Amino acid sequence: MARAPLLQLTDISLTFGGNPVFDGLDLTVQQGDRLALVGRNGSGKSTLMKVMAGLVEPDAGQVITPAGTRVGYMEQDPDLSAFATLGDFARAGLGDAEGYRVEMAAEGLKFDPDRPVATASGGERRRAALARLLAEAPELMLLDEPTNHLDIEAIGWLEEQLAATRAGFVLISHDRAFLRALTRATLWIDRGEVRRQDRGFEHFEDWRETVWAAEDEARHKLDRKIKAEARWAVEGISARRKRNQGRVRALAALREERAGQIRRQGTAAMELDAGPQSGKRVIDAKGISKSFGERAILKPFDLRVLRGDRVAFVGPNGVGKTTLIKMLTGEIAPDTGTVKHGTNLEIAVFDQARSAIDETVTLWDALAGDPSMRVSGRSDQVMVRGNPRHVVAYLKDFLFDEAQARAPVGSLSGGEKARLLLARIMAKPSNLLVLDEPTNDLDVETLDLLQDILGDYDGTVLLVSHDRDFIDRVATTTVAMEGDGRAVIYPGGWSDYRAQRPETAAAPEAPKPAVAAARPAPKPAAERAGLSFTEKKRLEALPAVIERLEAEIGKLTEFLAQPDLFQTAPAKFAKASEGLAERQQALAAAEEEWLELAEKDQG
């Protein structure tokens, strides 16, 4: 027996600013559907959801909802201005006997219903909107990025709720693990066309590649046909002009068809330059702690980060992940303990608040107005990894068009703001990259590219994220902040952490990591070897030795990079190569000696 539809879109057409978003769209959502709605940033996913919810009126076509069917919509920026508290908004429209649903959702999503709307953050407002939708329990739920601003625990709670519901839902999310766990069919928006596959998100990428391969083959055949017909037109039309006017018109139609094909949007041309190599030891934190008033954010904790490590920090919102990273990078001081940095550190920061970008300026000024990117005497160029680039050309690398260059940053979507911040970070060399919630708002294709870039990056990465799949694909070490100031180090990514994590929070021990180590218990004074006078002097002298060797390596590398050096001066080439190898060996030995002496000095 066929299922009755919950929602039907028939021959929908919609145009914004002269550009068609949809044209002749037909779509049906049936009872029990669990749909992933995917597509590039700016492809029209949120717009389609608003059409489904009745918030955007199409230019043509019908949106049909059967009588008695309730459609609930959770938008990205809910308007709470008419309500005093988050709870008042979430309970609006519910009966007294249904208010408990809001309390349950508030506990699972971690927000305070009594929080005044005027003081609530954007994330708290979104969580209240999500709680309202879940409490209303409509037959069809439209969820636009529900996992943004949720921590991993809250994402897990929401995943359980949606897995258990009998309602249908359409889901936009960048969280692969979330989509894989929940969806049974996929809607794909690509260049104004909406395709449906009755398989979950885990099959999407194979499907997409198959569709694109078929498009490429059809385009290739069309190009060959146009070329053959054009050759005929040049060589034979004069002898058969009247008899073959239809074939000439057919050639014109083929050319029009080819011109009308919409080229697929490429991926952003993102690239990271690790710049000068840092020392082997990047960060060495010993016994650091932090408290705010009576609340312990971090109890005494040790962490060593070596060159090339990818360290992920996970835990609930507000537990102190960003605070710990700021202590490690030297932005704030710990209450106790020390943080030592290695040599030659060049730090680049992607912060979750996007505070590095002034939303009142244009995209052009956000780049060209940055003193670190400015090209002297040129207002239309920016310095990108040591080379001048035109502002618009560089913006196009990150999928912005020329018309957006003079638009204010505040007009951008969340994904576009993230790409703009990445453009600023990636313009400058760095060897320590700090990524605080980089995955929010980025589409799947951009996340794939970011992962590949990080895989090829020669520097070190500190990462805060609630995206389980992204952590698994990037992290080599995971620091789990478990509340009450406890931070435990695990080797591997999110899945490795979950596999090793003790069943109860009270478990006293954690696995020893491969790279970073939990703080060892201090030895009794009688057991401490300490440093001799000579060793102390050597420990003090080694940083200068390391710095000198790194400078010499840099000069030799630059000298050997000269084109044709081997042909024009083979003796100099051989001598410089030998000197470079000697200094690289000496640098490795000096760094290892420094680590051994520093450990011995700490007891």
PEZIKA-V98939 format. One record per pair of residues at least 12 apart in sequence whose C-alpha atoms are under 8 Angstrom apart, sorted by the first residue. I is the first residue (numbers start at 0). J is the second residue. Records with the same first field share a line. If there is no record, write none. Layout:
BEGIN
I=J ; J
END
This chain:
BEGIN
2=29 ; 30
3=29 ; 30
4=27 ; 28 ; 29 ; 30 ; 65
5=27 ; 28 ; 29 ; 30 ; 64 ; 65 ; 68 ; 138 ; 139
6=27 ; 28 ; 29 ; 51 ; 62 ; 63 ; 64 ; 65
7=25 ; 26 ; 27 ; 28 ; 61 ; 62 ; 63 ; 64
8=24 ; 25 ; 26 ; 27 ; 51 ; 60 ; 61 ; 62 ; 63
9=23 ; 24 ; 25 ; 26 ; 60 ; 61 ; 62
10=22 ; 23 ; 24 ; 25 ; 59 ; 60 ; 61
11=23 ; 24 ; 25 ; 57 ; 58 ; 59 ; 60 ; 61
12=24 ; 57 ; 58 ; 59 ; 60
13=57 ; 58 ; 59
14=58
19=191
20=42 ; 43 ; 191
21=191 ; 192
22=191 ; 192
23=60
24=192 ; 193
29=167
30=166 ; 167
31=165 ; 166 ; 167 ; 168
32=167 ; 168 ; 169 ; 183 ; 184
33=167 ; 168 ; 169 ; 170 ; 181 ; 182 ; 183 ; 184
34=168 ; 169 ; 170 ; 182 ; 183 ; 184 ; 185 ; 186 ; 199
35=169 ; 170 ; 171 ; 172 ; 178 ; 182 ; 183 ; 184 ; 185 ; 186 ; 199 ; 200
36=169 ; 170 ; 171 ; 172 ; 185 ; 186 ; 187 ; 188
37=171 ; 172 ; 185 ; 186 ; 187 ; 188
38=187 ; 188 ; 189 ; 442
39=188 ; 189 ; 442 ; 443 ; 444
40=414 ; 415 ; 441 ; 442
42=188 ; 189 ; 190 ; 191
43=188 ; 191
44=171 ; 188
45=143
48=141 ; 143
50=62
52=70 ; 71 ; 72 ; 141
68=137 ; 138 ; 139
69=137 ; 138 ; 139
70=137 ; 138 ; 139 ; 140 ; 141
71=132 ; 135 ; 137 ; 138 ; 139 ; 140 ; 141
72=132 ; 140 ; 141 ; 142 ; 143
73=128 ; 129 ; 132 ; 140 ; 141 ; 142 ; 143 ; 145
74=125 ; 128 ; 142 ; 143
75=125 ; 143 ; 144 ; 145
76=121 ; 124 ; 125
77=124 ; 125 ; 128
79=116 ; 124
80=116
82=116
83=115 ; 116 ; 117
84=112 ; 113 ; 114 ; 115 ; 116
85=111 ; 112 ; 113 ; 114 ; 115 ; 116 ; 119 ; 124 ; 127
86=101 ; 111 ; 112 ; 113 ; 114 ; 127
87=112
88=127 ; 128 ; 131
89=101 ; 127 ; 128 ; 130 ; 131 ; 132 ; 134
90=131 ; 134
91=131
93=135
97=134
98=134
100=133 ; 134
101=130 ; 131 ; 133 ; 134
104=130 ; 133 ; 134
105=126 ; 127 ; 130
107=153 ; 156 ; 157
108=126 ; 130 ; 149 ; 153 ; 154 ; 156 ; 157
109=126 ; 153
110=123 ; 126 ; 127
112=127
122=147 ; 148 ; 149
125=145 ; 148
126=149
129=145
136=166
137=166
138=166 ; 167
139=166 ; 167 ; 168 ; 169
140=166 ; 167 ; 168 ; 169
141=168 ; 169 ; 170
142=168 ; 169 ; 170 ; 171
143=170 ; 171 ; 172
144=170 ; 171 ; 172 ; 173 ; 440
145=171 ; 172
146=172 ; 174
147=439 ; 440
149=316 ; 465
150=314 ; 315 ; 316 ; 465
151=313 ; 314 ; 315 ; 465 ; 466 ; 467
152=314 ; 315
154=177
158=177 ; 180 ; 181
161=181
162=181
173=438 ; 439 ; 440 ; 441 ; 442 ; 443
174=466 ; 467 ; 468
175=200 ; 443 ; 466 ; 468
176=466 ; 467 ; 468
178=199 ; 200 ; 201
179=199 ; 200 ; 201
181=199
182=198 ; 199 ; 200
183=197 ; 198 ; 199 ; 200
184=196 ; 197 ; 198 ; 199 ; 200
185=197 ; 198 ; 199 ; 200 ; 203
190=261 ; 263
218=257
221=253 ; 257
222=257
225=250 ; 253 ; 254
228=250
229=250
232=247
265=398
266=397 ; 398 ; 444 ; 445 ; 448
267=396 ; 397 ; 398 ; 445 ; 448
268=396 ; 397
269=396 ; 397 ; 422 ; 425 ; 448 ; 449 ; 452
270=425 ; 452
271=425 ; 426 ; 428 ; 429 ; 452 ; 456
272=384 ; 425 ; 427 ; 428 ; 429 ; 430 ; 456
273=428 ; 429 ; 430 ; 456 ; 457 ; 458
274=345 ; 428 ; 429 ; 430
275=343 ; 428 ; 429 ; 430 ; 553
276=343 ; 430 ; 458
277=306 ; 341 ; 342 ; 343 ; 344 ; 345 ; 430 ; 458
278=306 ; 341 ; 342 ; 343 ; 344 ; 545 ; 590
279=305 ; 306 ; 341 ; 587 ; 590
280=303 ; 304 ; 305 ; 306 ; 340 ; 341 ; 342 ; 590 ; 594
281=303 ; 304 ; 305 ; 306 ; 340 ; 341 ; 342 ; 344 ; 459
282=302 ; 303 ; 304 ; 305 ; 327 ; 338 ; 339 ; 340 ; 341
283=301 ; 302 ; 303 ; 304 ; 338 ; 339 ; 340
284=300 ; 301 ; 302 ; 303 ; 327 ; 336 ; 337 ; 338 ; 339
285=299 ; 300 ; 301 ; 302 ; 336 ; 337 ; 338 ; 518
286=299 ; 300 ; 301 ; 335 ; 336 ; 337 ; 518
287=299 ; 300 ; 301 ; 333 ; 334 ; 335 ; 336 ; 337 ; 338
288=300 ; 333 ; 334 ; 335 ; 336
289=333 ; 334 ; 335
290=334
294=483
295=483 ; 484
296=318 ; 319 ; 482 ; 483 ; 484
297=319 ; 323 ; 483 ; 484 ; 485 ; 486
298=484 ; 485 ; 486
299=335 ; 336
300=486 ; 517 ; 518
301=516 ; 517 ; 518
302=515 ; 516 ; 517 ; 518
303=514 ; 515 ; 516
304=514 ; 515
305=459 ; 514
306=458 ; 459
307=457 ; 458 ; 459 ; 460
308=458 ; 459 ; 460 ; 475 ; 476 ; 514
309=459 ; 460 ; 461 ; 462 ; 473 ; 474 ; 475 ; 476
310=460 ; 461 ; 462 ; 474 ; 475 ; 476 ; 477 ; 478
311=461 ; 462 ; 463 ; 464 ; 470 ; 474 ; 475 ; 476 ; 477 ; 478 ; 492
312=461 ; 462 ; 463 ; 464 ; 477 ; 478 ; 479 ; 480
313=463 ; 464 ; 465 ; 477 ; 478 ; 479 ; 480
314=479 ; 480 ; 481 ; 482
315=480 ; 481
318=480 ; 481 ; 482
319=480
320=463 ; 480
321=435 ; 463
324=461
326=338
342=542 ; 545 ; 546
343=546
344=429 ; 430 ; 431
345=428 ; 429 ; 430 ; 431
346=429 ; 430 ; 431 ; 432 ; 433
347=424 ; 429 ; 430 ; 431 ; 432 ; 433
348=424 ; 432 ; 433 ; 434 ; 435
349=420 ; 421 ; 424 ; 432 ; 433 ; 434 ; 435 ; 436 ; 437
350=433 ; 434 ; 435 ; 436 ; 437
351=435 ; 436 ; 437
353=416 ; 417 ; 420
355=420
356=408 ; 420
357=408
358=407 ; 408 ; 409
359=407 ; 408 ; 409
360=407 ; 408
361=404 ; 405 ; 406 ; 407 ; 408
362=403 ; 404 ; 405 ; 406 ; 407 ; 408 ; 419
363=390 ; 391 ; 404 ; 405
365=408
366=381 ; 390 ; 423
367=379 ; 380 ; 381 ; 390
372=426 ; 427
374=387
382=426
383=425 ; 426 ; 427
384=425 ; 426 ; 427 ; 428
385=427
391=404
394=419 ; 422
397=418 ; 419 ; 422
413=439 ; 440 ; 441
414=439 ; 440 ; 441 ; 442
417=437 ; 439 ; 440 ; 441
418=441
429=458
430=457 ; 458 ; 459
431=458 ; 459 ; 460 ; 461
432=458 ; 459 ; 460 ; 461
433=460 ; 461 ; 462
434=460 ; 461 ; 462 ; 463
435=462 ; 463 ; 464
436=462 ; 463 ; 464 ; 465
437=463 ; 464
438=464 ; 466
450=469 ; 472 ; 473
453=473
454=473
462=474
467=493 ; 494
468=493
470=492 ; 493
471=491 ; 492 ; 493 ; 494
472=492
473=492
474=491 ; 492
475=490 ; 491 ; 492
476=488 ; 489 ; 490 ; 491 ; 492 ; 512 ; 514 ; 515
477=489 ; 490 ; 491 ; 492 ; 493 ; 496
481=504
487=509 ; 517
488=509 ; 510 ; 511 ; 512 ; 515 ; 516 ; 517
489=509 ; 510 ; 511 ; 512
490=511 ; 512 ; 513 ; 514
521=602
522=602
527=602
528=599 ; 602
529=599 ; 600 ; 601 ; 602
530=596 ; 599 ; 600
534=596
538=593 ; 596 ; 597
541=589 ; 593
544=589
545=586 ; 589 ; 590
548=582 ; 583 ; 585 ; 586
549=586
551=582
552=579 ; 582 ; 583
555=575 ; 576 ; 578 ; 579
556=579
558=575
559=572 ; 575 ; 576
END
